[in-house]
């Protein structure tokens, strides 16, 4: 296609590919990923979920939030224990 400067449509007809958009997608894969891009299984519908990078970033954010909540919870438990101990001491006096 590139050597003969053919359009997507002409390339699809010449090589009996069902659609010119498929040729366009193959060209994009070749330019961005090289030949290794064709080794990846791509059948079926694409996932509508977030890309993996966003998922891992969100997961890291959630783990950090859990750690913060646990730290606050531990602090509040200690504070409550101190308050109860002070109340006991004041009740004895």
Legacy VTK file of the C-alpha trace (Angstrom):
# vtk DataFile Version 3.0
C-alpha trace
ASCII
DATASET POLYDATA
POINTS 93 float
0.000 0.000 0.000
2.725 2.459 0.977
5.085 1.469 -1.827
2.425 1.880 -4.505
0.696 4.768 -2.723
-2.696 3.055 -2.764
-5.709 4.284 -0.829
-7.284 2.159 1.893
-10.176 1.286 -0.406
-7.957 0.263 -3.314
-5.747 -1.785 -0.994
-8.783 -3.557 0.446
-10.055 -4.428 -3.048
-6.653 -5.564 -4.261
-6.071 -7.949 -1.345
-9.729 -8.935 -0.968
-10.110 -7.508 2.522
-13.718 -7.008 3.603
-13.422 -3.338 4.518
-11.110 -0.406 4.034
-11.418 0.502 7.715
-9.745 -2.803 8.551
-6.799 -1.834 6.324
-6.671 1.533 8.096
-6.647 -0.210 11.503
-3.879 -2.576 10.369
-1.809 0.377 9.191
-2.288 2.125 12.546
-1.261 -1.041 14.412
1.802 -1.454 12.217
2.892 2.157 12.651
2.341 2.298 16.417
3.222 -1.246 17.520
5.231 -2.716 14.659
4.903 -6.352 13.656
4.409 -7.359 17.300
1.044 -5.580 17.214
-0.319 -8.276 14.923
0.526 -11.017 17.426
-1.922 -9.611 20.022
-5.344 -11.273 20.125
-7.936 -8.627 19.257
-11.108 -10.562 18.502
-14.432 -9.585 20.021
-15.670 -6.276 21.257
-13.266 -3.944 22.943
-13.545 -3.310 26.637
-15.373 -0.157 27.637
-13.640 -0.066 30.992
-10.803 2.261 31.792
-7.403 1.529 30.329
-5.117 -0.500 32.548
-3.045 2.536 33.506
-6.096 4.291 34.898
-7.216 1.162 36.688
-3.872 0.746 38.426
-3.787 4.450 39.293
-7.286 4.234 40.747
-6.323 1.086 42.637
-3.265 2.817 44.096
-5.424 5.795 45.111
-7.924 3.496 46.798
-5.186 1.635 48.680
-3.723 4.940 49.867
-7.186 6.061 51.001
-7.691 2.793 52.916
-4.366 3.325 54.668
-5.373 6.891 55.608
-8.740 5.712 56.946
-7.074 2.974 58.982
-4.627 5.479 60.459
-7.450 7.865 61.389
-9.421 4.962 62.875
-6.436 3.905 64.990
-5.923 7.501 66.145
-9.580 7.809 67.151
-9.441 4.511 69.064
-6.409 5.742 71.000
-8.088 9.090 71.646
-11.229 7.358 72.921
-9.162 5.121 75.210
-7.388 8.187 76.641
-10.709 9.962 77.181
-12.138 6.925 78.985
-9.035 6.649 81.177
-9.224 10.332 82.098
-12.906 9.954 82.951
-12.105 7.012 85.226
-9.353 8.959 86.984
-11.602 11.971 87.468
-14.391 9.711 88.784
-12.047 8.266 91.435
-11.087 11.704 92.688
LINES 1 94
93 0 1 2 3 4 5 6 7 8 9 10 11 12 13 14 15 16 17 18 19 20 21 22 23 24 25 26 27 28 29 30 31 32 33 34 35 36 37 38 39 40 41 42 43 44 45 46 47 48 49 50 51 52 53 54 55 56 57 58 59 60 61 62 63 64 65 66 67 68 69 70 71 72 73 74 75 76 77 78 79 80 81 82 83 84 85 86 87 88 89 90 91 92
